[in-house]
């Protein structure tokens, strides 16, 4: 049961930024994004990946690794689209 709760929690938190990423990629507008918030979130989920590896907890590792991917893409999109706008 604990594993199922961990997987569900991981899925929900991992996909939470996907709509934002889709919106940024679709509209190419990053004006309302906070790069500091994304960086802090990226640091947090990266730390969770390390924690998951140390504990050998796959739900923690996989869900947060996905979050790292989404947030790293969002952060790089921020700088890419901001630079193209100037």
C-alpha positions as CSV (number, residue, x, y, z in Angstrom):
1,X,0.0,0.0,0.0
2,X,2.9,2.4,0.8
3,X,4.4,1.8,-2.6
4,X,1.0,2.6,-4.3
5,X,0.7,5.8,-2.3
6,X,4.2,6.8,-3.2
7,X,3.7,6.1,-6.9
8,X,0.4,8.1,-7.0
9,X,2.0,11.0,-5.1
10,X,5.0,10.9,-7.5
11,X,2.8,10.9,-10.6
12,X,0.7,13.8,-9.4
13,X,3.6,16.0,-8.4
14,X,5.6,15.1,-11.5
15,X,2.9,16.0,-14.0
16,X,2.0,19.3,-12.2
17,X,4.4,21.4,-14.3
18,X,3.6,19.7,-17.6
19,X,0.7,22.0,-18.5
20,X,3.0,25.0,-17.8
21,X,5.6,23.5,-20.1
22,X,3.1,22.8,-22.9
23,X,1.8,26.4,-22.6
24,X,5.3,27.8,-22.9
25,X,6.2,25.7,-25.8
26,X,2.9,26.4,-27.6
27,X,2.7,30.2,-27.0
28,X,6.5,30.9,-26.8
29,X,5.7,33.3,-24.0
30,X,7.8,33.1,-20.8
31,X,7.1,36.6,-19.4
32,X,5.1,35.2,-16.4
33,X,7.6,32.6,-15.5
34,X,9.9,33.0,-12.5
35,X,13.4,31.5,-13.3
36,X,14.3,31.7,-9.6
37,X,11.2,29.5,-8.7
38,X,12.0,27.0,-11.4
39,X,15.7,26.8,-10.3
40,X,14.7,26.3,-6.6
41,X,12.2,23.6,-7.6
42,X,14.8,22.0,-9.9
43,X,17.3,21.9,-7.0
44,X,14.6,20.4,-4.7
45,X,13.6,17.6,-7.1
46,X,17.2,16.9,-7.9
47,X,17.9,16.5,-4.2
48,X,14.9,14.1,-4.0
49,X,16.5,12.0,-6.8
50,X,19.7,11.7,-4.7
51,X,17.7,10.8,-1.6
52,X,15.7,8.2,-3.6
53,X,19.0,6.7,-4.9
54,X,20.4,6.5,-1.3
55,X,17.2,4.9,-0.1
56,X,16.8,2.8,-3.2
57,X,13.2,3.9,-3.5
58,X,12.1,3.7,-7.2
59,X,8.9,5.7,-6.8
60,X,11.0,8.6,-5.4
61,X,13.7,8.3,-8.0
62,X,11.5,7.9,-11.1
63,X,8.9,10.6,-10.3
64,X,11.5,13.2,-9.3
65,X,13.8,12.3,-12.2
66,X,10.8,13.1,-14.5
67,X,10.3,16.3,-12.6
68,X,14.0,17.2,-13.2
69,X,13.5,16.6,-16.9
70,X,10.3,18.8,-17.1
71,X,11.7,21.6,-15.0
72,X,15.1,21.6,-16.7
73,X,13.2,21.8,-20.1
74,X,11.0,24.6,-18.7
75,X,14.1,26.6,-17.4
76,X,16.0,26.2,-20.7
77,X,12.8,27.2,-22.6
78,X,12.6,30.3,-20.4
79,X,16.1,31.4,-21.4
80,X,15.7,30.3,-25.1
81,X,12.4,32.2,-25.6
82,X,13.5,35.2,-23.5
83,X,16.6,35.5,-25.7
84,X,14.7,35.3,-28.9
85,X,12.3,38.0,-27.8
86,X,15.1,40.6,-27.3
